[in-house]
């Protein structure tokens, strides 16, 4: 089985009229609201500045395919004198009891044009002190909204001693606690059961403070995910359990591909089903040629009328859409991926 890529892809491209999104748009958070019957998209964007500050733009759609930008200005911007001063990257969005929770990756300083050989580094590194400044590590932050328009930044929710991203929060408590997965880069190699960066699971009672120790949830098993794995889209509760779409990177070609898990609805550490072969891989020019060649990177999935809309970044340049019927995906997981 493979996801069906939209023939109108890329569904969102850089906008040369706005300097902050003239270079790339990618990795969006998308949610469907029953209140206004719109798909709301919050997308990562950057301009052509060498510092490569990263912003979030906002667009809406009636059909999930044709999106209209809602402003010529960024929807969310980094606080250049604050902890998310380098940018707001790869948002993921969930709704719980009428409140919306947005996670995003960030750095203290802008990353520079990382895809270029010899790219300049920005900021400064003290000889000792905060690791996030010494190495410009990624932290994940949380923002909260009740109307999808005004978001309150709540600060970081990952350890300042790690480089931790791909944070997705389960959209509902399990056994009285919130759960999330993430990919802490340093939790691998010597002293850890996983050789390479993997997906870890932890819980919380308030969404801001998260419990230690993290539990190793999944490390890559197939060749296409041998270099590293990470969560992609926030989990969706189905008749079989929690469905999570994730990404894997191959040691061989460093391409990003896509798979899926089903987790037990009462114990997310239990993987019940998992795809073996990729559900999606880079194959078209807008996915194979860009600022990261060979990349399909989902960051949101929306279920509407039985169809799963999967939104993804393509080659760190564009935004693409793929779809599948949820029942077809669940049947495929049961037939091909029982653990």
SERO-4910 file (N, C-alpha, C, O; in steps of 0.05 Angstrom, whole numbers):
BEGIN
 pado doro    nc1    nc2    nc3   cac1   cac2   cac3    cc1    cc2    cc3    oc1    oc2    oc3
  Unk    A     17    -24      0      0      0      0     18     25      0     39     25     12
  Unk    A      9     46    -14     22     71    -13      2     94    -11    -20     91    -22
  Unk    A      9    115      2     -8    139      2    -10    150    -26      9    148    -42
  Unk    A    -33    162    -32    -37    175    -58    -29    204    -57    -41    220    -42
  Unk    A    -10    211    -73     -1    239    -73    -20    256    -90    -28    247   -112
  Unk    A    -26    279    -81    -45    297    -94    -33    305   -121    -10    314   -122
  Unk    A    -48    303   -143    -38    312   -169    -33    342   -171    -20    351   -190
  Unk    A    -44    357   -152    -40    386   -152    -15    394   -136     -9    418   -133
  Unk    A     -1    375   -125     24    381   -110     44    396   -127     45    392   -151
  Unk    A     60    413   -114     58    422    -86     33    440    -81     27    457    -98
  Unk    A     19    436    -59     -5    451    -54      1    479    -42    -16    496    -42
  Unk    A     26    483    -33     34    510    -24     64    513    -31     80    496    -26
  Unk    A     70    536    -43     97    543    -52    106    568    -38     90    584    -28
  Unk    A    132    574    -39    142    599    -28    128    623    -42    121    621    -65
  Unk    A    126    645    -27    113    668    -38    134    691    -41    142    702    -21
  Unk    A    142    697    -65    163    717    -69    155    745    -60    171    763    -57
  Unk    A    128    749    -57    119    776    -49    124    781    -19    124    804    -11
  Unk    A    129    761     -3    134    764     25    162    754     32    168    731     28
  Unk    A    179    772     41    207    765     45    211    743     65    231    728     62
  Unk    A    194    740     84    197    720    105    189    692     96    195    672    110
  Unk    A    177    689     72    169    663     62    176    660     32    163    645     18
  Unk    A    196    674     24    203    675     -5    221    651    -13    223    646    -37
  Unk    A    233    638      6    252    616      0    238    588      2    241    572    -16
  Unk    A    224    583     24    213    557     28    189    558     46    187    575     64
  Unk    A    170    539     42    148    533     60    147    503     63    150    489     43
  Unk    A    142    493     87    144    465     92    132    457    119    125    474    135
  Unk    A    130    431    123    125    419    149    102    433    165    107    444    186
  Unk    A     77    431    154     56    446    167     41    430    188     40    406    188
  Unk    A     29    444    207      8    433    225    -19    441    213    -24    464    206
  Unk    A    -36    421    210    -62    425    198    -84    413    216    -80    390    226
  Unk    A   -106    427    220   -128    416    236   -154    425    223   -155    447    211
  Unk    A   -175    409    225   -201    416    214   -219    424    236   -221    410    257
  Unk    A   -232    447    233   -250    457    253   -279    453    245   -287    463    223
  Unk    A   -295    440    261   -324    437    256   -339    464    260   -361    467    251
  Unk    A   -326    482    275   -339    508    280   -343    524    255   -364    535    250
  Unk    A   -321    526    239   -323    542    214   -320    525    189   -320    536    167
  Unk    A   -317    499    192   -315    480    169   -292    488    151   -294    488    127
  Unk    A   -269    493    164   -245    500    150   -221    483    159   -220    475    182
  Unk    A   -203    478    140   -177    467    147   -159    491    154   -156    509    138
  Unk    A   -147    490    177   -129    511    186   -100    500    184    -93    480    196
  Unk    A    -83    514    169    -56    506    165    -36    527    177    -39    551    173
  Unk    A    -17    517    193      4    533    205     31    522    194     39    500    202
  Unk    A     44    536    177     66    525    162     92    539    168     93    563    173
  Unk    A    113    523    168    141    533    171    149    548    146    142    540    124
  Unk    A    162    571    149    170    587    126    196    602    132    202    608    155
  Unk    A    211    608    111    235    624    114    241    639     88    232    631     66
  Unk    A    255    661     90    263    677     68    291    672     59    303    652     67
  Unk    A    302    690     43    329    686     32    352    697     48    374    697     39
  Unk    A    346    707     72    367    717     89    387    695     97    378    673    102
  Unk    A    412    701     99    432    681    105    429    670    133    437    648    139
  Unk    A    418    687    151    414    677    179    393    655    180    394    638    197
  Unk    A    374    655    161    353    635    159    335    635    184    330    614    196
  Unk    A    325    658    192    304    659    212    280    644    202    273    646    178
  Unk    A    266    630    219    244    613    211    218    623    225    218    628    249
  Unk    A    197    624    209    171    635    218    149    614    214    154    593    202
  Unk    A    125    621    224    102    605    218     81    623    204     75    645    213
  Unk    A     72    613    181     50    627    166     24    613    171     23    591    181
  Unk    A      2    626    163    -25    616    168    -41    617    142    -42    637    129
  Unk    A    -54    594    136    -72    593    113    -96    575    119    -94    559    137
  Unk    A   -117    579    105   -141    563    109   -152    552     82   -145    562     61
  Unk    A   -169    532     84   -179    519     61   -207    507     67   -212    497     89
  Unk    A   -224    507     47   -250    494     49   -249    464     42   -264    448     53
  Unk    A   -230    457     25   -229    429     15   -204    414     23   -201    391     16
  Unk    A   -186    427     38   -161    413     46   -140    412     25   -119    401     29
  Unk    A   -145    424      2   -126    424    -21   -118    452    -29    -94    458    -31
  Unk    A   -138    469    -33   -132    497    -42   -132    515    -17   -152    520     -5
  Unk    A   -108    524    -10   -105    540     14   -100    570      7    -87    576    -13
  Unk    A   -112    587     23   -110    616     19    -94    627     43   -102    623     66
  Unk    A    -73    641     38    -58    655     59    -76    676     72    -90    690     58
  Unk    A    -74    678     99    -92    696    113    -78    722    120    -92    740    130
  Unk    A    -53    725    115    -39    749    121    -13    751    105     -2    730     97
  Unk    A     -3    775    100     23    778     87     45    779    108     69    782    101
  Unk    A     38    778    133     57    778    155     58    750    168     39    735    166
  Unk    A     80    744    182     81    718    196     59    716    217     52    735    230
  Unk    A     49    691    220     30    686    241     43    684    268     34    695    288
  Unk    A     66    670    269     82    668    293    111    674    285    121    665    265
  Unk    A    125    690    302    152    698    297    170    691    321    160    690    343
  Unk    A    195    686    316    214    682    338    218    708    354    218    729    343
  Unk    A    221    705    380    229    727    397    260    728    395    273    712    409
  Unk    A    271    746    380    299    745    374    317    750    399    341    745    398
  Unk    A    305    760    420    319    764    445    311    742    466    318    744    489
  Unk    A    296    722    457    286    702    475    296    674    469    313    671    452
  Unk    A    284    655    482    293    627    480    287    615    453    300    596    445
  Unk    A    266    625    439    260    614    412    270    634    391    258    636    370
  Unk    A    292    647    396    302    669    379    310    661    351    311    678    334
  Unk    A    317    635    347    326    627    321    305    620    301    309    620    277
  Unk    A    281    615    311    259    608    293    239    589    305    243    579    327
  Unk    A    217    585    291    195    568    300    191    547    278    182    553    256
  Unk    A    199    523    284    201    502    264    180    479    268    173    474    291
  Unk    A    172    467    247    158    441    247    135    439    268    136    421    285
  Unk    A    115    457    266     94    456    286     77    430    283     73    420    261
  Unk    A     67    421    306     47    400    307     24    410    325     29    423    345
  Unk    A     -1    403    318    -24    415    331    -44    394    338    -51    376    322
  Unk    A    -54    395    363    -76    378    372    -97    395    386    -93    418    393
  Unk    A   -121    383    389   -143    395    404   -152    377    426   -156    353    421
  Unk    A   -155    387    450   -166    372    472   -186    390    487   -179    411    497
  Unk    A   -211    381    488   -232    394    504   -234    424    497   -237    441    514
  Unk    A   -232    430    471   -236    458    462   -212    475    464   -213    499    457
  Unk    A   -189    464    472   -164    480    473   -144    467    454   -143    443    451
  Unk    A   -129    484    441   -110    475    420    -82    478    431    -74    498    444
  Unk    A    -66    457    426    -38    456    436    -19    452    412    -21    433    397
  Unk    A     -1    471    409     17    472    387     46    468    398     55    483    414
  Unk    A     59    447    389     87    443    395    104    452    371     96    449    348
  Unk    A    127    464    377    145    472    355    174    470    364    180    474    388
  Unk    A    191    464    345    220    462    351    232    490    348    222    506    332
  Unk    A    253    495    364    265    522    362    294    520    372    303    501    385
  Unk    A    309    541    365    336    544    373    340    572    384    324    590    379
  Unk    A    361    576    400    366    602    411    375    621    389    367    645    389
  Unk    A    391    611    370    402    628    348    392    616    322    386    592    320
  Unk    A    390    633    301    382    622    275    402    601    264    426    603    271
  Unk    A    392    582    249    410    560    241    428    566    217    446    550    211
  Unk    A    423    588    204    438    594    179    428    575    157    411    558    161
  Unk    A    438    579    133    429    563    110    443    536    111    463    531     97
  Unk    A    432    518    127    445    493    135    450    474    112    467    456    114
  Unk    A    436    477     89    439    459     67    464    466     50    472    451     32
  Unk    A    476    489     55    499    497     40    525    489     53    528    491     78
  Unk    A    544    479     38    570    472     48    584    497     59    586    517     46
  Unk    A    594    495     83    608    517     95    590    540    104    598    563    106
  Unk    A    564    533    110    545    553    119    555    567    144    566    555    162
  Unk    A    550    593    146    558    609    168    542    603    193    518    598    191
  Unk    A    555    603    217    541    599    242    536    626    255    552    645    253
  Unk    A    513    628    268    505    653    281    502    650    311    500    628    321
  Unk    A    502    673    325    501    672    354    529    670    366    548    677    353
  Unk    A    530    661    390    555    659    404    554    635    423    532    628    432
  Unk    A    576    623    429    578    600    446    595    606    470    619    609    468
  Unk    A    583    608    494    600    611    518    617    587    522    611    565    514
  Unk    A    640    591    535    659    569    540    647    548    558    655    524    558
  Unk    A    628    556    574    614    538    593    587    550    598    583    574    596
  Unk    A    568    533    605    541    543    611    520    528    596    522    504    592
  Unk    A    499    542    587    476    528    574    484    514    548    496    526    530
  Unk    A    479    488    547    486    472    522    470    483    498    480    481    476
  Unk    A    446    493    503    430    503    480    444    527    467    439    532    443
  Unk    A    461    541    481    476    563    469    503    553    458    511    563    437
  Unk    A    515    535    472    541    525    463    539    510    436    557    512    419
  Unk    A    517    496    432    514    479    408    490    487    391    484    475    370
  Unk    A    476    508    399    451    517    386    432    493    382    420    489    360
  Unk    A    429    477    403    412    454    402    382    461    398    374    483    405
  Unk    A    368    442    389    339    445    386    325    439    412    331    419    425
  Unk    A    306    457    420    288    452    442    260    452    430    255    464    409
  Unk    A    241    439    443    213    440    435    197    456    454    199    453    478
  Unk    A    181    474    443    164    493    459    135    486    455    127    471    437
  Unk    A    119    497    473     90    494    472     76    521    470     84    540    484
  Unk    A     55    523    453     38    546    452      9    537    454      2    515    444
  Unk    A     -8    553    466    -36    545    472    -55    566    462    -50    590    463
  Unk    A    -78    556    451    -98    574    440   -126    562    446   -129    538    449
  Unk    A   -146    580    446   -174    571    447   -190    579    423   -214    573    421
  Unk    A   -177    593    404   -191    602    380   -176    598    354   -186    606    333
  Unk    A   -153    585    355   -136    580    331   -125    606    319   -114    605    297
  Unk    A   -129    628    332   -119    654    322    -98    666    341    -78    676    333
  Unk    A   -104    665    367    -86    676    387    -72    653    403    -86    638    416
  Unk    A    -46    651    401    -31    631    414    -13    643    436      0    663    431
  Unk    A    -14    631    459      3    639    482     27    621    483     24    597    487
  Unk    A     51    632    480     76    616    482     81    609    512     81    627    529
  Unk    A     85    584    517     88    574    545    117    566    551    122    559    574
  Unk    A    135    568    532    163    561    537    169    532    530    153    518    519
  Unk    A    194    524    536    203    497    527    191    475    545    185    479    568
  Unk    A    188    452    532    177    428    546    197    405    544    190    383    553
  Unk    A    220    409    533    240    387    532    265    396    548    268    420    554
  Unk    A    282    377    554    305    382    571    325    400    557    331    397    533
  Unk    A    335    420    571    355    438    560    382    424    556    401    436    545
  Unk    A    385    400    566    410    385    564    410    367    539    430    353    534
  Unk    A    389    367    524    387    350    501    381    366    476    376    390    477
  Unk    A    381    353    453    372    364    428    348    348    420    350    326    409
  Unk    A    324    358    426    300    342    425    278    355    408    270    378    413
  Unk    A    269    340    388    248    351    370    230    328    362    230    307    374
  Unk    A    213    333    341    193    313    333    175    306    357    167    283    361
  Unk    A    168    326    372    150    322    395    121    322    386    112    342    374
  Unk    A    107    301    391     78    300    386     64    291    411     72    271    424
  Unk    A     43    305    418     27    299    442      2    284    434    -11    290    415
  Unk    A     -4    263    450    -29    248    445    -53    266    452    -52    279    472
  Unk    A    -73    266    434    -96    285    439   -117    274    458   -141    273    453
  Unk    A   -107    265    481   -125    255    502   -109    241    524    -88    229    518
  Unk    A   -118    242    548   -104    229    570   -107    198    568   -126    188    557
  Unk    A    -86    185    578    -86    155    580    -80    148    609    -58    154    619
  Unk    A    -99    136    622    -94    129    650    -90    153    668    -75    152    687
  Unk    A   -102    175    661   -100    200    677    -76    217    671    -72    237    685
  Unk    A    -60    210    651    -36    226    644    -36    233    615    -47    219    598
  Unk    A    -22    255    609    -16    262    582      9    247    573     26    241    589
  Unk    A     10    240    547     33    226    536     43    240    511     28    254    497
  Unk    A     69    237    507     81    248    482    104    230    473    115    215    489
  Unk    A    111    232    448    135    220    438    154    242    429    145    265    423
  Unk    A    180    236    428    199    255    418    224    240    408    227    216    412
  Unk    A    243    255    396    268    243    387    291    258    398    302    276    385
  Unk    A    299    251    423    323    264    435    349    254    422    355    230    424
  Unk    A    363    271    409    386    263    392    408    250    408    420    231    398
  Unk    A    413    259    433    436    249    448    430    222    462    449    210    472
  Unk    A    405    214    462    399    189    476    402    165    457    382    152    449
  Unk    A    427    160    450    433    137    433    463    131    435    478    147    447
  Unk    A    471    108    425    499    101    426    507     89    452    491     75    465
  Unk    A    531     93    461    542     81    485    524     87    510    518    111    515
  Unk    A    517     66    524    501     69    547    471     68    542    455     69    561
  Unk    A    463     67    517    434     65    510    429     40    493    447     30    480
  Unk    A    404     30    494    398      6    479    396     11    449    396     -8    433
  Unk    A    394     35    440    392     42    412    417     55    402    429     72    415
  Unk    A    426     45    378    450     56    366    446     84    356    464    101    358
  Unk    A    423     89    344    418    114    330    394    129    342    379    116    358
  Unk    A    389    154    336    366    169    347    340    154    342    335    144    320
  Unk    A    324    153    363    300    136    363    276    152    375    279    175    383
  Unk    A    253    139    375    229    151    387    227    142    416    228    119    422
  Unk    A    224    162    434    221    157    462    194    167    472    182    185    459
  Unk    A    184    156    493    158    162    504    160    172    533    176    161    548
  Unk    A    145    192    540    144    201    567    116    212    573    100    216    555
  Unk    A    111    217    599     84    226    608     86    251    625    107    259    634
  Unk    A     62    263    630     61    288    645     33    291    657     14    278    648
  Unk    A     32    307    678      6    313    690     -4    341    682    -27    349    688
  Unk    A     14    357    669      6    385    663     15    395    636     11    419    630
  Unk    A     28    379    620     38    385    593     63    403    592     74    407    571
  Unk    A     72    412    615     96    429    616    119    414    628    142    415    618
  Unk    A    115    399    649    136    384    662    132    354    655    110    343    659
  Unk    A    152    342    644    150    315    634    168    296    650    190    303    657
  Unk    A    158    272    654    171    253    673    196    240    661    197    234    637
  Unk    A    215    236    678    238    220    673    235    194    689    221    194    710
  Unk    A    246    171    680    261    168    656    243    165    631    221    155    633
  Unk    A    253    175    608    240    169    583    241    139    578    259    126    587
  Unk    A    222    129    563    222    101    556    227     99    526    215    113    510
  Unk    A    244     80    518    250     76    490    226     63    477    219     41    484
  Unk    A    213     77    459    189     67    446    196     51    420    186     28    417
  Unk    A    212     62    403    218     48    378    244     58    366    250     82    365
  Unk    A    261     38    358    285     44    342    282     31    315    269     10    313
  Unk    A    295     42    295    292     32    268    299      3    265    319     -7    277
  Unk    A    282    -12    250    286    -40    246    292    -47    216    306    -66    210
  Unk    A    280    -31    199    283    -36    170    306    -18    159    313      2    171
  Unk    A    316    -26    135    338    -10    124    330     19    118    346     37    122
  Unk    A    305     23    110    296     50    103    294     69    127    291     93    124
  Unk    A    297     57    151    296     73    176    320     68    194    318     70    218
  Unk    A    342     60    181    365     51    196    382     73    208    397     68    227
  Unk    A    380     98    198    396    120    208    383    134    231    397    140    251
  Unk    A    357    139    230    342    150    252    312    149    246    304    146    223
  Unk    A    296    150    267    267    151    264    256    173    282    269    181    301
  Unk    A    232    182    275    219    203    292    190    203    286    181    195    265
  Unk    A    174    212    306    145    215    302    140    237    281    155    257    280
  Unk    A    119    234    266    112    254    246     86    268    253     86    292    260
  Unk    A     64    254    252     37    266    257     27    259    285     32    237    295
  Unk    A     13    277    298      1    270    324    -17    246    322    -30    242    301
  Unk    A    -18    229    342    -33    204    341    -63    209    337    -74    229    346
  Unk    A    -76    190    325   -105    190    320   -117    165    332   -108    143    326
  Unk    A   -137    168    349   -149    144    362   -168    131    342   -187    144    332
  Unk    A   -164    106    336   -180     91    317   -192     66    332   -188     62    355
  Unk    A   -207     50    316   -219     26    328   -199      6    336   -205    -12    353
  Unk    A   -174      8    326   -153    -11    332   -135     -1    354   -121    -17    367
  Unk    A   -135     24    359   -117     37    378   -106     63    367   -119     74    349
  Unk    A    -84     72    377    -73     98    369    -57     94    343    -39     78    341
  Unk    A    -65    108    322    -51    108    297    -31    131    296    -38    154    301
  Unk    A     -6    125    291     15    146    289     30    142    263     41    120    257
  Unk    A     32    163    247     49    163    223     76    174    232     78    194    246
  Unk    A     97    160    223    124    167    231    143    168    207    135    159    185
  Unk    A    167    178    211    186    179    189    211    163    196    218    161    220
  Unk    A    225    154    176    250    140    180    270    150    159    262    158    137
  Unk    A    295    150    166    317    158    148    336    135    144    345    122    163
  Unk    A    343    130    119    360    108    112    390    115    116    398    137    110
  Unk    A    405     96    127    434     99    130    446    101    102    467    114     98
  Unk    A    434     87     83    446     84     56    444    109     40    464    119     29
  Unk    A    419    121     38    416    144     20    407    169     34    403    190     22
  Unk    A    402    167     61    394    190     78    367    202     69    361    225     75
  Unk    A    351    187     54    325    196     46    305    192     68    307    173     84
  Unk    A    285    210     70    263    208     89    240    193     77    231    200     55
  Unk    A    231    172     91    208    157     82    187    155    105    193    164    127
  Unk    A    164    143    100    142    145    119    130    118    125    126    101    106
  Unk    A    124    113    150    111     88    159     89     95    179     83    118    183
  Unk    A     78     74    192     56     78    211     57     56    232     65     34    227
  Unk    A     47     64    256     43     45    278     14     45    287     -1     64    281
  Unk    A      6     23    299    -18     23    316     -9     16    344      4     -5    348
  Unk    A    -16     33    364     -9     28    392    -33     21    408    -55     30    402
  Unk    A    -30      6    429    -52     -1    447    -64     24    458    -49     42    467
  Unk    A    -91     26    458   -104     51    467   -100     57    496   -102     80    505
  Unk    A    -94     36    512    -90     40    541    -61     39    550    -54     46    572
  Unk    A    -44     29    532    -15     28    538      0     34    513      6     16    497
  Unk    A      7     60    509     20     68    483     48     56    479     59     58    458
  Unk    A     60     43    500     85     30    496     82      5    480    102     -6    469
  Unk    A     58     -6    477     54    -30    462     48    -24    433     27    -13    427
  Unk    A     65    -32    415     60    -30    387     46    -56    378     57    -78    380
  Unk    A     22    -53    368      6    -76    360     11    -83    330     12   -106    323
  Unk    A     13    -62    314     18    -66    285     37    -45    276     38    -22    286
  Unk    A     53    -52    255     72    -33    244     78    -40    215     81    -63    208
  Unk    A     78    -20    198     85    -24    170    114    -32    167    131    -23    183
  Unk    A    120    -49    148    147    -58    143    159    -42    119    181    -32    121
  Unk    A    144    -40     98    152    -24     75    142      4     78    121      8     91
  Unk    A    155     24     66    146     52     68    118     56     55    112     43     35
  Unk    A    102     73     68     77     81     56     80    104     37     63    109     20
  Unk    A    103    118     39    109    141     21    139    145     21    152    143     42
  Unk    A    149    151     -3    178    158     -5    181    179    -27    164    183    -44
  Unk    A    204    193    -26    208    214    -46    213    202    -73    230    185    -77
  Unk    A    196    211    -93    199    200   -120    195    221   -141    202    217   -164
  Unk    A    182    243   -134    176    264   -154    196    287   -151    208    291   -130
  Unk    A    200    303   -173    221    324   -172    218    343   -148    239    351   -137
  Unk    A    194    351   -140    191    369   -118    198    357    -91    199    371    -71
  Unk    A    202    330    -91    210    316    -66    239    308    -67    251    304    -46
  Unk    A    251    306    -90    278    296    -93    299    318    -97    323    314    -94
  Unk    A    289    342   -105    307    364   -110    298    389    -94    276    399    -99
  Unk    A    314    398    -76    307    421    -59    330    427    -40    353    425    -47
  Unk    A    323    435    -16    343    442      4    351    418     21    371    418     35
  Unk    A    334    397     20    342    370     29    332    351      8    309    345      7
  Unk    A    351    341     -9    343    324    -31    333    297    -21    347    284     -5
  Unk    A    310    289    -29    299    263    -21    286    263      6    294    249     24
  Unk    A    265    280      8    252    283     34    222    286     31    212    304     18
  Unk    A    207    267     44    178    271     49    175    270     79    182    249     91
  Unk    A    165    291     91    165    294    120    138    303    130    132    327    132
  Unk    A    120    284    136     93    291    146     94    303    174    110    295    191
  Unk    A     77    323    178     74    335    205     46    337    214     41    347    236
  Unk    A     27    329    198     -1    330    206    -18    311    189    -13    307    166
  Unk    A    -39    300    202    -59    285    187    -86    293    197    -91    297    221
  Unk    A   -105    295    179   -133    303    185   -152    282    175   -150    274    152
  Unk    A   -169    272    192   -190    253    184   -216    267    178   -227    280    196
  Unk    A   -226    265    154   -251    277    146   -266    259    127   -256    251    106
  Unk    A   -290    251    135   -308    234    119   -294    208    110   -296    199     88
  Unk    A   -279    197    129   -265    171    124   -239    173    110   -225    153    107
  Unk    A   -231    197    100   -206    201     86   -186    214    104   -191    233    118
  Unk    A   -162    203    103   -139    214    118   -123    232    100   -112    223     80
  Unk    A   -122    258    107   -106    278     92    -79    280    106    -78    288    130
  Unk    A    -57    273     93    -30    274    105    -15    297     92    -10    297     68
  Unk    A     -7    317    108      7    340     98     37    337    104     44    329    126
  Unk    A     54    344     85     82    338     89    100    360     75     92    373     56
  Unk    A    123    362     86    144    379     74    158    363     52    163    339     56
  Unk    A    164    375     30    176    362      7    203    375      2    205    398     -7
  Unk    A    225    360      6    252    369      1    259    396     15    275    411      6
  Unk    A    246    400     38    250    425     53    244    450     37    256    471     41
  Unk    A    226    447     17    221    469     -1    191    476     -4    183    499     -4
  Unk    A    175    455     -7    147    458    -12    130    443      8    140    428     25
  Unk    A    103    446      5     84    430     21     68    413      2     57    422    -18
  Unk    A     67    387      8     52    368     -7     29    356      9     28    358     33
  Unk    A     11    343     -6    -12    329      7    -14    301     -4    -11    297    -29
  Unk    A    -18    282     13    -23    254      5    -48    245     20    -54    256     42
  Unk    A    -62    225     10    -87    216     22    -88    186     22    -74    172      7
  Unk    A   -106    175     39   -113    147     38   -140    145     53   -148    162     68
  Unk    A   -154    123     48   -177    117     64   -168    104     90   -152     85     90
  Unk    A   -179    114    113   -170    104    138   -174     74    141   -157     60    150
  Unk    A   -197     64    132   -203     35    134   -183     19    119   -175     -3    127
  Unk    A   -175     29     95   -155     15     79   -128     13     93   -115     -7     93
  Unk    A   -120     35    106    -95     35    121    -96     16    145    -77      2    150
  Unk    A   -118     16    160   -121     -2    183   -120    -31    174   -108    -48    186
  Unk    A   -134    -37    152   -134    -64    141   -106    -73    133    -97    -95    138
  Unk    A    -91    -54    121    -64    -60    112    -46    -66    137    -30    -84    136
  Unk    A    -49    -50    157    -33    -54    182    -39    -81    194    -21    -95    203
  Unk    A    -64    -89    195    -72   -114    207    -61   -138    191    -51   -157    203
  Unk    A    -62   -136    164    -53   -158    147    -23   -160    145    -12   -182    144
  Unk    A    -10   -137    145     19   -137    139     37   -132    163     61   -138    162
  Unk    A     26   -121    184     44   -111    205     39   -120    233     47   -106    251
  Unk    A     26   -143    238     22   -151    265     48   -157    279     65   -171    267
  Unk    A     51   -148    303     76   -152    318     77   -179    333     96   -185    346
***
